[in-house]
Amino acid sequence: MPASFYNEVFLEGGSELNYKKHWKETPWNAVWQYIVDYLKKEGKTKILDLGCGPGQAAGCLYEGGIKFYTGIDFSEVAINIAKQNFIKNYKESKNYKFICKDLLKYDFNQEQYDAVISTEFLEHIKEDIFVLNKIRKNTLTIITLPNCDSEGHVRYFPQKNEDDAKIEIKNRYSKHFNILKIDTYNYPASTSKDYIIIMLKK
């Protein structure tokens, strides 16, 4: 979908106005916290976030002690919300920046990073492999992928058997990444789940 579609979604706030909430009040808070904990365990301090949306994951990283962060999204509305929220919520955020760019055209080498994350994004683009292949070799990369369809999704992994879904995920990404781990997060009171994939760029 074009940027205008997501601009409208972020302006309206999305389902249950989740995009207007503090990160701790969203359905994704546990997934982001999981990612922060893993990044810290691996000693990562400079994070590049692909498809950062309105900056809620960035808030989790900031409060979790991650020192440097760059979030990129092609939605001007999302980037403006992210910047405004950081000005409002965090006094010392000079090492956190948000860039409005199309990831299909953006050169990641312009940024300093020692890990890449991408949550709630890759299922929205057909060119996920193309974008991920821009990541530097040997970079720790953590992504999430859903088991359910939604407006704007071009793929998801709906298998009832989690093992089958994990095989499909590995088949899609293992040519370009060493898959280190795939965990599953089940959203409370829902059949929706996310697969959290931890991998290393080949």
JOGI-V805682 format. One record per pair of residues at least 12 apart in sequence whose C-alpha atoms are under 10 Angstrom apart, sorted by the first residue. I is the first residue (numbers start at 1). J is the second residue. D is the distance in whole Angstrom. If there is no record, write none. Layout:
i=(I	I)
j=(J	J)
d=(D	D)
This chain:
i=(1	1	1	1	1	1	2	2	2	3	3	3	3	3	3	3	4	4	4	4	5	5	6	6	6	6	6	6	6	7	7	7	7	7	7	7	8	8	8	9	9	9	10	10	10	10	10	10	10	10	11	11	11	13	18	19	19	19	19	19	19	20	20	20	20	21	22	22	22	22	22	22	22	23	23	23	23	23	23	24	24	24	24	26	27	27	28	28	28	28	28	28	28	29	29	29	30	30	30	31	31	31	31	31	31	31	31	31	31	32	32	32	32	32	32	32	32	32	32	33	33	33	33	33	34	34	35	35	35	35	35	35	35	35	35	35	36	36	36	36	36	36	36	36	36	36	37	37	37	37	38	38	39	39	39	39	39	39	39	39	39	39	40	40	40	40	42	42	43	43	43	44	44	44	44	44	44	44	44	45	45	45	45	45	45	45	45	45	46	46	46	46	46	46	46	46	46	46	46	46	46	47	47	47	47	47	47	47	47	47	47	47	47	47	47	47	47	47	48	48	48	48	48	48	48	48	48	48	48	48	48	48	48	48	48	49	49	49	49	49	49	49	49	49	49	49	49	49	49	49	49	50	50	50	50	50	50	50	50	50	50	50	50	50	50	50	50	50	50	51	51	51	51	51	51	51	51	51	51	51	51	51	51	51	51	51	51	52	52	52	52	52	52	52	52	52	52	52	52	52	52	52	52	52	53	53	53	53	53	53	53	53	53	53	53	53	53	53	53	53	54	54	54	54	54	54	54	54	54	54	54	54	54	54	55	55	55	55	55	55	55	55	55	55	55	55	55	55	56	56	56	56	57	57	57	57	57	58	58	58	58	58	58	58	59	59	59	59	59	59	62	62	62	62	62	62	63	66	66	67	67	67	67	68	68	68	68	68	68	68	68	69	69	69	69	69	69	69	69	69	69	69	70	70	70	70	70	70	70	70	70	71	71	71	71	71	71	71	71	72	72	72	72	72	72	72	72	72	73	73	73	73	73	73	73	74	74	74	74	74	74	75	75	75	75	76	76	76	77	78	78	78	79	79	79	79	79	80	80	80	81	82	82	82	83	83	83	83	86	103	103	103	103	103	103	104	104	104	104	104	104	104	105	106	106	107	107	107	108	108	108	108	109	109	109	113	113	113	113	114	114	114	114	114	115	115	115	115	115	115	115	115	116	116	116	116	116	116	116	116	116	116	116	117	117	117	117	117	117	117	118	118	118	118	118	118	118	118	119	119	119	119	119	119	119	120	120	120	120	120	120	121	121	121	121	121	121	122	122	122	122	122	122	122	122	123	123	123	123	123	123	123	123	123	123	123	124	124	124	124	124	124	124	125	125	125	125	126	126	126	127	128	129	129	129	129	132	132	132	132	133	133	133	133	134	135	135	135	136	136	136	137	137	137	137	137	138	138	138	138	138	138	139	139	139	139	139	140	140	140	140	140	140	140	141	141	141	141	141	141	141	141	141	142	142	142	142	142	142	142	142	142	143	143	143	143	143	143	143	144	144	144	144	144	144	144	144	144	144	145	145	145	145	145	145	145	145	146	146	146	146	146	146	146	146	147	147	147	147	147	147	147	147	147	147	148	148	148	148	149	156	156	157	157	157	157	158	158	162	162	162	165	166	166	166	166	166	166	169	169	169	170	170	173	173	173	174	174	174	174	175	175	176	176	176	176	177	177	177	177	177	178	178	178	178	178	179	179	179	179	179	179	180	180	180	180	181	181	181	181	182	182	182	182	182	183	183	183	183	184	184)
j=(124	125	151	152	153	154	74	75	152	73	74	75	76	77	78	102	74	75	76	77	75	152	53	74	75	76	77	78	152	53	74	75	76	77	78	79	75	77	78	75	77	78	53	54	75	76	77	78	79	81	77	78	81	54	56	53	54	55	56	78	81	54	56	81	85	56	55	56	57	59	60	85	89	55	56	57	58	59	60	56	57	59	60	56	187	188	56	57	119	120	185	187	194	56	57	60	60	185	187	57	119	144	184	185	186	187	194	195	196	56	57	58	59	60	61	64	117	119	144	57	60	61	63	64	185	196	57	60	61	117	119	142	143	144	196	198	57	58	60	61	62	63	64	65	66	117	61	64	65	66	142	198	61	64	66	114	115	116	117	140	141	142	61	64	65	66	115	140	66	114	115	66	67	68	113	114	115	116	140	61	65	66	67	68	69	113	114	115	66	67	68	69	70	95	96	111	112	113	114	115	116	61	66	67	68	69	70	71	96	111	112	113	114	115	116	117	140	141	68	69	70	71	72	97	108	111	112	113	114	115	116	117	118	135	141	69	70	71	72	73	98	113	115	116	117	118	119	121	141	142	143	70	71	72	73	74	102	103	108	116	117	118	119	120	121	122	131	132	143	71	72	73	74	75	78	79	100	101	102	103	117	118	119	120	121	122	124	70	71	72	73	74	75	78	79	82	98	99	100	117	118	119	120	121	71	72	73	74	75	76	77	78	79	80	81	82	98	119	120	121	71	73	75	76	77	78	79	80	81	82	83	84	85	98	71	72	73	78	79	80	81	82	83	84	85	86	97	98	81	82	85	86	71	82	117	118	119	70	71	82	86	96	97	98	82	85	86	89	90	96	86	90	92	93	95	96	90	95	96	93	94	95	96	93	94	95	96	97	112	113	114	93	94	95	96	97	98	111	112	113	115	116	95	96	97	98	99	111	112	113	116	96	97	98	99	100	101	117	118	97	98	99	100	101	102	103	106	108	98	99	100	101	102	103	121	99	100	101	102	103	104	99	100	101	102	99	100	101	100	98	99	100	97	98	99	100	101	98	99	100	98	97	98	99	96	97	98	99	98	127	128	130	131	132	134	125	127	128	130	131	132	134	131	131	134	131	134	135	131	134	135	136	134	135	136	135	136	139	140	136	138	139	140	141	135	136	138	139	140	141	142	200	132	135	136	139	140	141	142	143	199	200	201	140	141	142	143	144	197	198	132	141	142	143	144	145	196	197	142	143	144	145	146	194	196	143	144	145	146	153	194	143	144	145	146	152	153	143	144	145	146	153	154	155	156	144	145	146	149	150	152	153	154	155	156	157	150	151	152	153	154	155	156	152	153	154	155	153	154	155	154	173	172	173	175	176	173	176	177	201	176	177	201	202	201	200	201	202	200	201	202	176	177	200	201	202	177	178	199	200	201	202	177	199	200	201	202	177	178	180	198	199	200	201	177	178	179	180	197	198	199	200	201	179	180	181	182	196	197	198	199	200	182	194	195	196	197	198	199	182	183	184	185	193	194	195	196	197	198	157	169	184	193	194	195	196	197	158	184	185	192	193	194	195	196	159	160	162	165	186	191	192	193	194	195	191	192	193	194	192	169	194	169	193	194	195	192	193	183	184	195	195	181	182	183	184	195	197	182	195	197	182	197	197	199	201	199	200	201	202	201	202	199	200	201	202	198	199	200	201	202	198	199	200	201	202	197	198	199	200	201	202	197	198	199	200	196	197	198	199	195	196	197	198	199	195	196	197	198	196	197)
d=(8	8	9	6	9	9	9	9	9	9	6	5	8	9	10	9	10	7	9	9	9	9	9	9	6	9	8	8	9	10	9	6	7	5	7	10	9	8	10	10	9	9	8	7	9	10	7	6	10	8	7	8	9	10	10	9	7	9	8	9	9	8	9	9	10	8	10	7	10	8	9	9	10	9	5	7	9	7	7	9	10	9	8	9	7	8	9	9	9	9	10	8	9	9	8	8	10	8	9	9	9	9	9	7	10	10	8	10	8	9	6	9	10	7	8	10	10	8	10	9	7	8	10	8	10	9	9	9	9	8	10	7	9	10	9	9	9	10	7	6	9	9	6	9	8	10	9	8	10	10	9	9	9	10	8	10	8	10	10	9	10	9	10	9	8	8	10	9	10	9	10	8	9	9	9	6	6	10	9	10	9	5	6	6	8	8	7	8	7	7	5	6	8	9	10	10	7	5	5	6	9	9	8	9	6	5	6	8	10	10	8	5	6	5	6	7	10	10	9	6	5	6	8	10	9	8	8	6	8	6	5	6	8	10	9	8	6	5	6	9	9	10	9	6	5	6	8	10	10	10	10	9	6	6	7	10	10	7	10	7	6	5	8	10	7	9	9	9	9	7	6	5	8	9	10	10	10	10	9	8	9	6	7	8	5	8	10	9	5	6	6	9	9	8	8	9	8	9	10	9	7	8	9	8	8	8	6	9	7	9	9	5	7	10	9	8	10	9	9	9	9	9	9	10	8	4	6	8	5	4	8	9	8	9	8	10	10	8	7	9	7	4	8	10	8	8	10	8	10	7	9	10	9	10	10	10	8	9	8	8	9	8	10	10	9	9	8	9	9	10	10	9	10	8	10	8	9	10	10	9	10	7	8	9	9	5	6	9	9	8	10	9	10	6	5	6	8	10	9	8	10	10	8	6	5	6	7	8	9	8	10	8	6	5	6	9	10	9	10	9	6	5	6	6	8	7	9	10	8	7	5	6	7	7	10	8	5	5	5	7	10	10	7	8	9	9	6	9	9	9	10	9	10	6	7	6	10	8	9	9	10	9	7	10	9	8	7	10	10	10	10	10	7	10	9	10	8	9	8	6	10	9	9	9	9	10	7	9	10	7	7	8	8	8	8	10	9	9	10	9	9	6	7	9	9	9	9	6	5	6	8	9	9	8	10	7	6	5	6	8	10	10	10	9	6	5	6	9	10	9	10	8	6	5	7	9	10	10	8	6	5	7	10	9	9	8	6	7	8	10	9	9	8	8	10	10	9	8	8	7	10	9	9	9	10	9	6	7	9	10	8	5	6	5	6	10	9	9	6	5	6	7	9	8	7	6	8	9	6	8	10	10	8	8	10	8	9	8	9	9	7	9	8	9	10	10	7	9	10	7	8	10	9	8	5	5	9	9	9	6	5	6	9	8	6	5	8	10	10	10	7	6	5	7	9	10	10	10	8	6	5	6	7	10	10	10	10	7	6	5	6	9	10	10	8	6	5	7	8	9	10	9	10	10	6	5	5	6	9	7	9	10	9	5	5	7	8	8	10	10	7	6	5	6	9	7	9	9	8	10	9	6	6	6	8	8	6	8	9	9	10	10	8	10	9	9	9	9	10	8	9	9	10	7	9	10	8	9	9	9	9	9	9	10	9	10	9	10	9	9	10	8	10	9	6	6	9	6	5	5	5	9	5	5	6	6	7	6	4	7	9	10	8	6	5	7	8	6	5	7	7	6	5	6	9	6	5	7	8	6	9)
